[in-house]
């Protein structure tokens, strides 16, 4: 029998509460979901508000078993700047 593992994949912007609110809502469902892992994707941290968001999430999610912070990279393997349009992807 295959064991299913639930993973939350979330993108981070300047409002980290979107991630924590999502977790809270998933846990309040009639069939609660508590992800075994949380993967946070983010763009380059040159924006101070994004750096603050990452710090806030690291504190808020410190009690979670597995949290991975994954930078979004450009085609050259460098952290991508904020993506504002489809053309920038």
C-alpha positions in Angstrom: 0.0 0.0 0.0 1.3 3.4 -1.0 1.5 6.0 1.8 0.3 9.4 0.7 2.2 12.5 1.9 0.7 15.9 1.7 2.9 18.8 0.8 1.9 22.5 0.7 3.6 24.4 -2.1 3.2 28.2 -1.6 4.7 31.3 -3.3 5.8 34.0 -1.0 5.3 37.7 -1.7 5.4 40.6 0.8 2.5 39.2 2.9 3.6 36.1 4.8 0.2 35.8 6.5 -1.2 34.4 3.2 0.9 31.2 3.9 0.0 30.9 7.5 -3.7 31.6 6.9 -3.7 28.9 4.2 -2.3 26.5 6.7 -4.8 27.5 9.4 -7.7 27.0 6.9 -6.5 23.6 5.7 -6.4 22.5 9.3 -10.0 23.7 9.9 -11.5 21.6 7.0 -14.0 18.9 7.9 -11.2 16.5 6.9 -8.2 18.5 8.2 -5.1 18.6 6.1 -1.7 19.0 8.0 1.0 18.9 5.3 4.0 16.8 6.2 6.2 19.3 4.3 5.8 23.0 3.4 7.7 24.3 0.3 8.0 28.1 0.1 9.0 29.5 -3.3 10.3 33.1 -3.5 12.0 35.5 -5.8 15.3 37.4 -5.2 15.6 38.9 -1.7 16.8 42.3 -2.8 13.4 43.7 -1.8 13.5 44.4 2.0 9.9 43.6 2.4 10.5 40.1 1.0 13.4 39.6 3.4 11.1 40.6 6.3 8.5 38.1 5.0 11.0 35.3 4.9 12.1 36.1 8.5 8.5 36.2 9.7 7.7 32.9 8.1 10.9 31.3 9.6 9.7 32.3 13.0 6.1 31.5 12.5 6.8 28.0 11.0 9.6 27.1 13.3 7.4 24.3 14.9 6.8 22.6 11.5 8.7 19.4 10.9 9.9 20.2 7.3 9.9 23.6 5.7 11.9 24.2 2.6 12.7 27.7 1.3 13.3 27.5 -2.4 14.5 30.5 -4.4 13.1 30.9 -7.9 16.0 30.9 -10.4 16.3 32.5 -13.8 17.6 30.6 -16.9 21.2 31.4 -15.8 20.6 29.8 -12.3 20.6 33.1 -10.5 17.8 34.2 -8.2 15.0 35.7 -10.3 13.8 39.2 -9.6 10.1 39.8 -8.9 8.0 38.5 -11.8 5.3 41.0 -12.7 4.1 39.7 -16.0 3.9 36.5 -18.1 6.6 37.8 -20.3 9.1 37.9 -17.4 8.7 34.2 -16.7 
